[in-house]
Amino acid sequence: MKETLFKILEFADSTKWFVINETIYNNETYKYLIKVNNDESDFLDEFLLVKYYIKDGKEYIENVIDPQISEQVMLKIMPEIRPLLNNKQEILNKLQA
């Protein structure tokens, strides 16, 4: 599965993303990405969690939009965020105040 870890993926819209981490959750492969600039010399402040799969020999990527799946996958990728997720409403309330 680690064939794309720490590599740059170029999407159909020509954006480029660096694979920070990847994991399997419920028999599906997920990748955590950070956007890179066009000449691949710097990271941009944009992250993306995607489901990755191969069908008929072609690679496909889908944005993860289900918040429950996002939480579970991110906990596998970065278990240290558990305190943030456990207190997310309290943190959000403080940020909005």
Biopython code that builds the backbone (N, CA, C, O; Angstrom):
import numpy as np
from Bio.PDB.StructureBuilder import StructureBuilder

atoms = [
    (1, "MET", "N", (0.808, -1.197, 0.000)),
    (1, "MET", "CA", (0.000, 0.000, 0.000)),
    (1, "MET", "C", (0.854, 1.265, 0.000)),
    (1, "MET", "O", (0.377, 2.301, -0.462)),
    (2, "LYS", "N", (2.062, 1.235, 0.481)),
    (2, "LYS", "CA", (2.876, 2.430, 0.651)),
    (2, "LYS", "C", (3.527, 2.900, -0.647)),
    (2, "LYS", "O", (4.523, 3.622, -0.605)),
    (3, "GLU", "N", (2.985, 2.503, -1.796)),
    (3, "GLU", "CA", (3.596, 2.867, -3.076)),
    (3, "GLU", "C", (3.527, 4.356, -3.389)),
    (3, "GLU", "O", (4.308, 4.837, -4.210)),
    (4, "THR", "N", (2.622, 5.100, -2.765)),
    (4, "THR", "CA", (2.531, 6.540, -3.040)),
    (4, "THR", "C", (2.908, 7.397, -1.833)),
    (4, "THR", "O", (2.871, 8.624, -1.927)),
    (5, "LEU", "N", (3.268, 6.789, -0.707)),
    (5, "LEU", "CA", (3.634, 7.553, 0.479)),
    (5, "LEU", "C", (4.843, 8.430, 0.177)),
    (5, "LEU", "O", (5.835, 7.961, -0.382)),
    (6, "PHE", "N", (4.755, 9.698, 0.546)),
    (6, "PHE", "CA", (5.804, 10.703, 0.345)),
    (6, "PHE", "C", (6.070, 10.986, -1.133)),
    (6, "PHE", "O", (7.180, 11.362, -1.509)),
    (7, "LYS", "N", (5.071, 10.809, -1.945)),
    (7, "LYS", "CA", (5.170, 11.133, -3.367)),
    (7, "LYS", "C", (4.139, 12.201, -3.699)),
    (7, "LYS", "O", (3.231, 12.465, -2.911)),
    (8, "ILE", "N", (4.283, 12.808, -4.859)),
    (8, "ILE", "CA", (3.352, 13.848, -5.298)),
    (8, "ILE", "C", (2.370, 13.252, -6.294)),
    (8, "ILE", "O", (2.763, 12.589, -7.254)),
    (9, "LEU", "N", (1.088, 13.498, -6.051)),
    (9, "LEU", "CA", (0.026, 13.088, -6.961)),
    (9, "LEU", "C", (-0.467, 14.324, -7.695)),
    (9, "LEU", "O", (-0.662, 15.374, -7.082)),
    (10, "GLU", "N", (-0.667, 14.211, -8.987)),
    (10, "GLU", "CA", (-1.232, 15.323, -9.748)),
    (10, "GLU", "C", (-2.657, 14.959, -10.131)),
    (10, "GLU", "O", (-2.900, 13.927, -10.756)),
    (11, "PHE", "N", (-3.599, 15.819, -9.747)),
    (11, "PHE", "CA", (-5.003, 15.586, -10.031)),
    (11, "PHE", "C", (-5.341, 16.029, -11.456)),
    (11, "PHE", "O", (-4.547, 16.709, -12.106)),
    (12, "ALA", "N", (-6.505, 15.646, -11.925)),
    (12, "ALA", "CA", (-6.958, 15.994, -13.275)),
    (12, "ALA", "C", (-7.037, 17.509, -13.468)),
    (12, "ALA", "O", (-6.887, 17.996, -14.588)),
    (13, "ASP", "N", (-7.272, 18.259, -12.381)),
    (13, "ASP", "CA", (-7.350, 19.723, -12.485)),
    (13, "ASP", "C", (-5.971, 20.390, -12.398)),
    (13, "ASP", "O", (-5.876, 21.610, -12.267)),
    (14, "SER", "N", (-4.916, 19.592, -12.469)),
    (14, "SER", "CA", (-3.508, 20.027, -12.445)),
    (14, "SER", "C", (-3.006, 20.463, -11.074)),
    (14, "SER", "O", (-1.871, 20.926, -10.965)),
    (15, "THR", "N", (-3.811, 20.329, -10.028)),
    (15, "THR", "CA", (-3.292, 20.602, -8.689)),
    (15, "THR", "C", (-2.394, 19.434, -8.281)),
    (15, "THR", "O", (-2.573, 18.299, -8.725)),
    (16, "LYS", "N", (-1.424, 19.750, -7.423)),
    (16, "LYS", "CA", (-0.471, 18.734, -6.987)),
    (16, "LYS", "C", (-0.549, 18.588, -5.475)),
    (16, "LYS", "O", (-0.653, 19.567, -4.737)),
    (17, "TRP", "N", (-0.495, 17.335, -5.039)),
    (17, "TRP", "CA", (-0.656, 17.012, -3.632)),
    (17, "TRP", "C", (0.411, 16.019, -3.201)),
    (17, "TRP", "O", (0.683, 15.037, -3.893)),
    (18, "PHE", "N", (1.016, 16.290, -2.037)),
    (18, "PHE", "CA", (2.031, 15.420, -1.457)),
    (18, "PHE", "C", (1.350, 14.475, -0.463)),
    (18, "PHE", "O", (0.568, 14.920, 0.377)),
    (19, "VAL", "N", (1.641, 13.190, -0.555)),
    (19, "VAL", "CA", (1.024, 12.191, 0.330)),
    (19, "VAL", "C", (1.793, 12.173, 1.653)),
    (19, "VAL", "O", (2.926, 11.695, 1.722)),
    (20, "ILE", "N", (1.155, 12.702, 2.698)),
    (20, "ILE", "CA", (1.762, 12.761, 4.031)),
    (20, "ILE", "C", (1.663, 11.406, 4.727)),
    (20, "ILE", "O", (2.618, 10.945, 5.352)),
    (21, "ASN", "N", (0.506, 10.783, 4.609)),
    (21, "ASN", "CA", (0.275, 9.521, 5.296)),
    (21, "ASN", "C", (-0.821, 8.763, 4.578)),
    (21, "ASN", "O", (-1.588, 9.335, 3.803)),
    (22, "GLU", "N", (-0.886, 7.464, 4.846)),
    (22, "GLU", "CA", (-1.957, 6.642, 4.287)),
    (22, "GLU", "C", (-2.263, 5.512, 5.254)),
    (22, "GLU", "O", (-1.406, 5.075, 6.022)),
    (23, "THR", "N", (-3.494, 5.054, 5.197)),
    (23, "THR", "CA", (-3.920, 3.985, 6.090)),
    (23, "THR", "C", (-5.075, 3.227, 5.452)),
    (23, "THR", "O", (-5.646, 3.655, 4.449)),
    (24, "ILE", "N", (-5.401, 2.106, 6.052)),
    (24, "ILE", "CA", (-6.571, 1.331, 5.621)),
    (24, "ILE", "C", (-7.596, 1.364, 6.748)),
    (24, "ILE", "O", (-7.270, 1.119, 7.909)),
    (25, "TYR", "N", (-8.828, 1.668, 6.390)),
    (25, "TYR", "CA", (-9.949, 1.685, 7.332)),
    (25, "TYR", "C", (-11.125, 1.004, 6.647)),
    (25, "TYR", "O", (-11.505, 1.387, 5.540)),
    (26, "ASN", "N", (-11.705, -0.001, 7.293)),
    (26, "ASN", "CA", (-12.817, -0.781, 6.721)),
    (26, "ASN", "C", (-12.488, -1.282, 5.314)),
    (26, "ASN", "O", (-13.307, -1.188, 4.400)),
    (27, "ASN", "N", (-11.290, -1.809, 5.160)),
    (27, "ASN", "CA", (-10.823, -2.383, 3.887)),
    (27, "ASN", "C", (-10.748, -1.377, 2.737)),
    (27, "ASN", "O", (-10.742, -1.770, 1.571)),
    (28, "GLU", "N", (-10.691, -0.092, 3.057)),
    (28, "GLU", "CA", (-10.546, 0.966, 2.057)),
    (28, "GLU", "C", (-9.240, 1.704, 2.336)),
    (28, "GLU", "O", (-8.838, 1.845, 3.491)),
    (29, "THR", "N", (-8.584, 2.171, 1.288)),
    (29, "THR", "CA", (-7.333, 2.910, 1.432)),
    (29, "THR", "C", (-7.621, 4.406, 1.461)),
    (29, "THR", "O", (-8.345, 4.928, 0.613)),
    (30, "TYR", "N", (-7.042, 5.090, 2.453)),
    (30, "TYR", "CA", (-7.195, 6.531, 2.601)),
    (30, "TYR", "C", (-5.826, 7.182, 2.618)),
    (30, "TYR", "O", (-4.861, 6.620, 3.137)),
    (31, "LYS", "N", (-5.754, 8.377, 2.042)),
    (31, "LYS", "CA", (-4.507, 9.132, 1.996)),
    (31, "LYS", "C", (-4.755, 10.543, 2.533)),
    (31, "LYS", "O", (-5.777, 11.168, 2.251)),
    (32, "TYR", "N", (-3.793, 11.017, 3.310)),
    (32, "TYR", "CA", (-3.838, 12.378, 3.840)),
    (32, "TYR", "C", (-2.820, 13.190, 3.057)),
    (32, "TYR", "O", (-1.638, 12.850, 3.016)),
    (33, "LEU", "N", (-3.289, 14.266, 2.438)),
    (33, "LEU", "CA", (-2.486, 15.019, 1.479)),
    (33, "LEU", "C", (-2.312, 16.470, 1.901)),
    (33, "LEU", "O", (-3.157, 17.040, 2.591)),
    (34, "ILE", "N", (-1.192, 17.058, 1.469)),
    (34, "ILE", "CA", (-0.979, 18.499, 1.592)),
    (34, "ILE", "C", (-0.683, 19.025, 0.193)),
    (34, "ILE", "O", (0.066, 18.416, -0.570)),
    (35, "LYS", "N", (-1.282, 20.163, -0.127)),
    (35, "LYS", "CA", (-1.129, 20.739, -1.461)),
    (35, "LYS", "C", (0.275, 21.327, -1.622)),
    (35, "LYS", "O", (0.834, 21.889, -0.680)),
    (36, "VAL", "N", (0.832, 21.190, -2.822)),
    (36, "VAL", "CA", (2.133, 21.798, -3.136)),
    (36, "VAL", "C", (1.939, 22.782, -4.287)),
    (36, "VAL", "O", (0.982, 22.685, -5.056)),
    (37, "ASN", "N", (2.866, 23.728, -4.386)),
    (37, "ASN", "CA", (2.753, 24.697, -5.476)),
    (37, "ASN", "C", (3.133, 24.038, -6.801)),
    (37, "ASN", "O", (3.627, 22.911, -6.821)),
    (38, "ASN", "N", (2.903, 24.739, -7.894)),
    (38, "ASN", "CA", (3.074, 24.155, -9.231)),
    (38, "ASN", "C", (4.473, 23.647, -9.516)),
    (38, "ASN", "O", (4.635, 22.622, -10.179)),
    (39, "ASP", "N", (5.500, 24.355, -9.019)),
    (39, "ASP", "CA", (6.859, 23.890, -9.295)),
    (39, "ASP", "C", (7.369, 22.918, -8.221)),
    (39, "ASP", "O", (8.541, 22.540, -8.220)),
    (40, "GLU", "N", (6.479, 22.526, -7.317)),
    (40, "GLU", "CA", (6.747, 21.513, -6.282)),
    (40, "GLU", "C", (7.864, 21.921, -5.332)),
    (40, "GLU", "O", (8.565, 21.066, -4.790)),
    (41, "SER", "N", (8.034, 23.240, -5.128)),
    (41, "SER", "CA", (9.109, 23.712, -4.263)),
    (41, "SER", "C", (8.643, 24.070, -2.855)),
    (41, "SER", "O", (9.469, 24.324, -1.978)),
    (42, "ASP", "N", (7.312, 24.092, -2.626)),
    (42, "ASP", "CA", (6.818, 24.498, -1.312)),
    (42, "ASP", "C", (5.440, 23.898, -1.052)),
    (42, "ASP", "O", (4.666, 23.643, -1.975)),
    (43, "PHE", "N", (5.159, 23.682, 0.221)),
    (43, "PHE", "CA", (3.835, 23.225, 0.635)),
    (43, "PHE", "C", (2.920, 24.425, 0.793)),
    (43, "PHE", "O", (3.365, 25.512, 1.162)),
    (44, "LEU", "N", (1.645, 24.226, 0.513)),
    (44, "LEU", "CA", (0.632, 25.256, 0.717)),
    (44, "LEU", "C", (-0.223, 24.851, 1.913)),
    (44, "LEU", "O", (-0.230, 23.686, 2.311)),
    (45, "ASP", "N", (-0.923, 25.786, 2.470)),
    (45, "ASP", "CA", (-1.695, 25.541, 3.691)),
    (45, "ASP", "C", (-3.080, 24.976, 3.352)),
    (45, "ASP", "O", (-4.106, 25.570, 3.683)),
    (46, "GLU", "N", (-3.086, 23.830, 2.693)),
    (46, "GLU", "CA", (-4.343, 23.174, 2.321)),
    (46, "GLU", "C", (-4.151, 21.664, 2.421)),
    (46, "GLU", "O", (-3.236, 21.098, 1.823)),
    (47, "PHE", "N", (-5.027, 21.027, 3.183)),
    (47, "PHE", "CA", (-4.936, 19.588, 3.412)),
    (47, "PHE", "C", (-6.184, 18.907, 2.876)),
    (47, "PHE", "O", (-7.236, 19.529, 2.730)),
    (48, "LEU", "N", (-6.048, 17.612, 2.582)),
    (48, "LEU", "CA", (-7.161, 16.877, 2.002)),
    (48, "LEU", "C", (-7.079, 15.418, 2.432)),
    (48, "LEU", "O", (-6.006, 14.815, 2.419)),
    (49, "LEU", "N", (-8.219, 14.862, 2.811)),
    (49, "LEU", "CA", (-8.313, 13.441, 3.107)),
    (49, "LEU", "C", (-9.105, 12.804, 1.976)),
    (49, "LEU", "O", (-10.218, 13.235, 1.671)),
    (50, "VAL", "N", (-8.530, 11.774, 1.352)),
    (50, "VAL", "CA", (-9.173, 11.151, 0.200)),
    (50, "VAL", "C", (-9.198, 9.637, 0.346)),
    (50, "VAL", "O", (-8.354, 9.035, 1.010)),
    (51, "LYS", "N", (-10.200, 9.042, -0.301)),
    (51, "LYS", "CA", (-10.243, 7.588, -0.458)),
    (51, "LYS", "C", (-9.593, 7.280, -1.800)),
    (51, "LYS", "O", (-9.879, 7.940, -2.799)),
    (52, "TYR", "N", (-8.725, 6.284, -1.823)),
    (52, "TYR", "CA", (-7.951, 5.951, -3.004)),
    (52, "TYR", "C", (-8.270, 4.507, -3.398)),
    (52, "TYR", "O", (-8.290, 3.611, -2.554)),
    (53, "TYR", "N", (-8.519, 4.295, -4.696)),
    (53, "TYR", "CA", (-8.743, 2.922, -5.145)),
    (53, "TYR", "C", (-8.362, 2.776, -6.615)),
    (53, "TYR", "O", (-8.262, 3.754, -7.356)),
    (54, "ILE", "N", (-8.155, 1.537, -7.005)),
    (54, "ILE", "CA", (-7.827, 1.218, -8.391)),
    (54, "ILE", "C", (-8.957, 0.357, -8.939)),
    (54, "ILE", "O", (-9.349, -0.638, -8.329)),
    (55, "LYS", "N", (-9.476, 0.756, -10.104)),
    (55, "LYS", "CA", (-10.564, 0.017, -10.743)),
    (55, "LYS", "C", (-10.234, -0.081, -12.228)),
    (55, "LYS", "O", (-9.941, 0.924, -12.876)),
    (56, "ASP", "N", (-10.283, -1.285, -12.753)),
    (56, "ASP", "CA", (-9.973, -1.526, -14.170)),
    (56, "ASP", "C", (-8.613, -0.944, -14.548)),
    (56, "ASP", "O", (-8.435, -0.423, -15.649)),
    (57, "GLY", "N", (-7.648, -1.040, -13.616)),
    (57, "GLY", "CA", (-6.295, -0.577, -13.884)),
    (57, "GLY", "C", (-6.092, 0.927, -13.790)),
    (57, "GLY", "O", (-4.989, 1.415, -14.036)),
    (58, "LYS", "N", (-7.130, 1.667, -13.441)),
    (58, "LYS", "CA", (-7.024, 3.125, -13.326)),
    (58, "LYS", "C", (-7.119, 3.539, -11.859)),
    (58, "LYS", "O", (-7.849, 2.931, -11.076)),
    (59, "GLU", "N", (-6.366, 4.589, -11.497)),
    (59, "GLU", "CA", (-6.384, 5.116, -10.138)),
    (59, "GLU", "C", (-7.505, 6.134, -9.974)),
    (59, "GLU", "O", (-7.739, 6.966, -10.851)),
    (60, "TYR", "N", (-8.195, 6.057, -8.837)),
    (60, "TYR", "CA", (-9.272, 6.994, -8.533)),
    (60, "TYR", "C", (-9.089, 7.551, -7.129)),
    (60, "TYR", "O", (-8.599, 6.867, -6.230)),
    (61, "ILE", "N", (-9.489, 8.799, -6.959)),
    (61, "ILE", "CA", (-9.437, 9.467, -5.666)),
    (61, "ILE", "C", (-10.772, 10.159, -5.452)),
    (61, "ILE", "O", (-11.287, 10.835, -6.343)),
    (62, "GLU", "N", (-11.329, 9.981, -4.251)),
    (62, "GLU", "CA", (-12.581, 10.649, -3.886)),
    (62, "GLU", "C", (-12.376, 11.403, -2.582)),
    (62, "GLU", "O", (-11.790, 10.863, -1.643)),
    (63, "ASN", "N", (-12.845, 12.633, -2.510)),
    (63, "ASN", "CA", (-12.803, 13.377, -1.251)),
    (63, "ASN", "C", (-13.645, 12.662, -0.212)),
    (63, "ASN", "O", (-14.716, 12.141, -0.524)),
    (64, "VAL", "N", (-13.165, 12.636, 1.013)),
    (64, "VAL", "CA", (-13.922, 12.055, 2.120)),
    (64, "VAL", "C", (-14.787, 13.168, 2.689)),
    (64, "VAL", "O", (-14.275, 14.165, 3.198)),
    (65, "ILE", "N", (-16.108, 12.991, 2.598)),
    (65, "ILE", "CA", (-17.010, 14.040, 3.082)),
    (65, "ILE", "C", (-17.802, 13.611, 4.321)),
    (65, "ILE", "O", (-18.395, 14.453, 4.995)),
    (66, "ASP", "N", (-17.817, 12.324, 4.624)),
    (66, "ASP", "CA", (-18.520, 11.821, 5.801)),
    (66, "ASP", "C", (-17.687, 12.139, 7.050)),
    (66, "ASP", "O", (-16.573, 11.632, 7.185)),
    (67, "PRO", "N", (-18.212, 12.974, 7.969)),
    (67, "PRO", "CA", (-17.429, 13.367, 9.142)),
    (67, "PRO", "C", (-17.049, 12.199, 10.048)),
    (67, "PRO", "O", (-15.990, 12.225, 10.675)),
    (68, "GLN", "N", (-17.894, 11.184, 10.124)),
    (68, "GLN", "CA", (-17.567, 10.025, 10.966)),
    (68, "GLN", "C", (-16.395, 9.240, 10.393)),
    (68, "GLN", "O", (-15.512, 8.813, 11.136)),
    (69, "ILE", "N", (-16.380, 9.048, 9.091)),
    (69, "ILE", "CA", (-15.258, 8.354, 8.453)),
    (69, "ILE", "C", (-13.998, 9.202, 8.588)),
    (69, "ILE", "O", (-12.924, 8.677, 8.881)),
    (70, "SER", "N", (-14.125, 10.505, 8.376)),
    (70, "SER", "CA", (-12.971, 11.402, 8.515)),
    (70, "SER", "C", (-12.346, 11.282, 9.898)),
    (70, "SER", "O", (-11.128, 11.157, 10.027)),
    (71, "GLU", "N", (-13.177, 11.319, 10.925)),
    (71, "GLU", "CA", (-12.669, 11.223, 12.294)),
    (71, "GLU", "C", (-11.942, 9.910, 12.517)),
    (71, "GLU", "O", (-10.829, 9.898, 13.041)),
    (72, "GLN", "N", (-12.555, 8.813, 12.127)),
    (72, "GLN", "CA", (-11.946, 7.502, 12.360)),
    (72, "GLN", "C", (-10.634, 7.331, 11.598)),
    (72, "GLN", "O", (-9.664, 6.795, 12.132)),
    (73, "VAL", "N", (-10.611, 7.785, 10.362)),
    (73, "VAL", "CA", (-9.387, 7.678, 9.560)),
    (73, "VAL", "C", (-8.298, 8.571, 10.148)),
    (73, "VAL", "O", (-7.149, 8.147, 10.271)),
    (74, "MET", "N", (-8.649, 9.802, 10.511)),
    (74, "MET", "CA", (-7.639, 10.703, 11.066)),
    (74, "MET", "C", (-7.110, 10.195, 12.405)),
    (74, "MET", "O", (-5.941, 10.412, 12.723)),
    (75, "LEU", "N", (-7.941, 9.531, 13.188)),
    (75, "LEU", "CA", (-7.461, 8.944, 14.443)),
    (75, "LEU", "C", (-6.457, 7.827, 14.183)),
    (75, "LEU", "O", (-5.532, 7.629, 14.971)),
    (76, "LYS", "N", (-6.632, 7.102, 13.093)),
    (76, "LYS", "CA", (-5.644, 6.077, 12.728)),
    (76, "LYS", "C", (-4.349, 6.722, 12.249)),
    (76, "LYS", "O", (-3.257, 6.256, 12.575)),
    (77, "ILE", "N", (-4.475, 7.791, 11.478)),
    (77, "ILE", "CA", (-3.298, 8.460, 10.918)),
    (77, "ILE", "C", (-2.544, 9.241, 11.992)),
    (77, "ILE", "O", (-1.317, 9.179, 12.070)),
    (78, "MET", "N", (-3.296, 9.983, 12.827)),
    (78, "MET", "CA", (-2.696, 10.824, 13.861)),
    (78, "MET", "C", (-3.436, 10.617, 15.187)),
    (78, "MET", "O", (-4.290, 11.427, 15.547)),
    (79, "PRO", "N", (-3.119, 9.549, 15.909)),
    (79, "PRO", "CA", (-3.846, 9.284, 17.157)),
    (79, "PRO", "C", (-3.721, 10.395, 18.202)),
    (79, "PRO", "O", (-4.541, 10.485, 19.115)),
    (80, "GLU", "N", (-2.711, 11.228, 18.069)),
    (80, "GLU", "CA", (-2.516, 12.314, 19.033)),
    (80, "GLU", "C", (-3.606, 13.388, 18.953)),
    (80, "GLU", "O", (-3.663, 14.258, 19.822)),
    (81, "ILE", "N", (-4.465, 13.349, 17.940)),
    (81, "ILE", "CA", (-5.544, 14.351, 17.852)),
    (81, "ILE", "C", (-6.788, 13.953, 18.645)),
    (81, "ILE", "O", (-7.766, 14.700, 18.675)),
    (82, "ARG", "N", (-6.758, 12.778, 19.290)),
    (82, "ARG", "CA", (-7.931, 12.331, 20.054)),
    (82, "ARG", "C", (-8.429, 13.383, 21.044)),
    (82, "ARG", "O", (-9.636, 13.617, 21.091)),
    (83, "PRO", "N", (-7.561, 14.039, 21.849)),
    (83, "PRO", "CA", (-8.078, 15.066, 22.779)),
    (83, "PRO", "C", (-8.788, 16.208, 22.054)),
    (83, "PRO", "O", (-9.770, 16.747, 22.566)),
    (84, "LEU", "N", (-8.315, 16.574, 20.894)),
    (84, "LEU", "CA", (-8.983, 17.630, 20.128)),
    (84, "LEU", "C", (-10.369, 17.196, 19.675)),
    (84, "LEU", "O", (-11.330, 17.960, 19.767)),
    (85, "LEU", "N", (-10.466, 15.971, 19.188)),
    (85, "LEU", "CA", (-11.765, 15.474, 18.718)),
    (85, "LEU", "C", (-12.730, 15.272, 19.876)),
    (85, "LEU", "O", (-13.929, 15.513, 19.736)),
    (86, "ASN", "N", (-12.216, 14.831, 21.016)),
    (86, "ASN", "CA", (-13.081, 14.617, 22.180)),
    (86, "ASN", "C", (-13.639, 15.922, 22.718)),
    (86, "ASN", "O", (-14.694, 15.929, 23.353)),
    (87, "ASN", "N", (-12.941, 17.035, 22.472)),
    (87, "ASN", "CA", (-13.364, 18.333, 22.996)),
    (87, "ASN", "C", (-13.643, 19.335, 21.877)),
    (87, "ASN", "O", (-13.535, 20.544, 22.080)),
    (88, "LYS", "N", (-13.998, 18.834, 20.710)),
    (88, "LYS", "CA", (-14.111, 19.729, 19.553)),
    (88, "LYS", "C", (-15.182, 20.803, 19.725)),
    (88, "LYS", "O", (-14.972, 21.938, 19.296)),
    (89, "GLN", "N", (-16.311, 20.487, 20.334)),
    (89, "GLN", "CA", (-17.352, 21.500, 20.483)),
    (89, "GLN", "C", (-16.900, 22.603, 21.422)),
    (89, "GLN", "O", (-17.149, 23.782, 21.166)),
    (90, "GLU", "N", (-16.247, 22.233, 22.493)),
    (90, "GLU", "CA", (-15.723, 23.227, 23.437)),
    (90, "GLU", "C", (-14.678, 24.122, 22.752)),
    (90, "GLU", "O", (-14.680, 25.337, 22.947)),
    (91, "ILE", "N", (-13.803, 23.529, 21.964)),
    (91, "ILE", "CA", (-12.771, 24.283, 21.249)),
    (91, "ILE", "C", (-13.431, 25.214, 20.224)),
    (91, "ILE", "O", (-13.053, 26.381, 20.126)),
    (92, "LEU", "N", (-14.403, 24.718, 19.465)),
    (92, "LEU", "CA", (-15.094, 25.542, 18.488)),
    (92, "LEU", "C", (-15.811, 26.710, 19.138)),
    (92, "LEU", "O", (-15.802, 27.824, 18.614)),
    (93, "ASN", "N", (-16.437, 26.452, 20.289)),
    (93, "ASN", "CA", (-17.126, 27.526, 21.011)),
    (93, "ASN", "C", (-16.150, 28.625, 21.422)),
    (93, "ASN", "O", (-16.483, 29.807, 21.335)),
    (94, "LYS", "N", (-14.957, 28.255, 21.865)),
    (94, "LYS", "CA", (-13.951, 29.234, 22.269)),
    (94, "LYS", "C", (-13.463, 30.036, 21.072)),
    (94, "LYS", "O", (-13.239, 31.242, 21.175)),
    (95, "LEU", "N", (-13.298, 29.366, 19.937)),
    (95, "LEU", "CA", (-12.829, 30.056, 18.727)),
    (95, "LEU", "C", (-13.875, 31.042, 18.198)),
    (95, "LEU", "O", (-13.522, 32.075, 17.629)),
    (96, "GLN", "N", (-15.149, 30.729, 18.383)),
    (96, "GLN", "CA", (-16.216, 31.591, 17.874)),
    (96, "GLN", "C", (-16.549, 32.740, 18.812)),
    (96, "GLN", "O", (-17.246, 33.677, 18.423)),
    (97, "ALA", "N", (-16.060, 32.677, 20.036)),
    (97, "ALA", "CA", (-16.379, 33.727, 21.029)),
    (97, "ALA", "C", (-15.639, 35.014, 20.752)),
    (97, "ALA", "O", (-15.796, 35.987, 21.489)),
]
sb = StructureBuilder()
sb.init_structure("model")
sb.init_model(0)
sb.init_chain("A")
sb.init_seg("    ")
for serial, (resi, resn, name, xyz) in enumerate(atoms, 1):
    if name == "N":
        sb.init_residue(resn, " ", resi, " ")
    sb.init_atom(name, np.array(xyz, "f"), 0.0, 1.0, " ", f" {name:<3s}", serial, name[0])
structure = sb.get_structure()
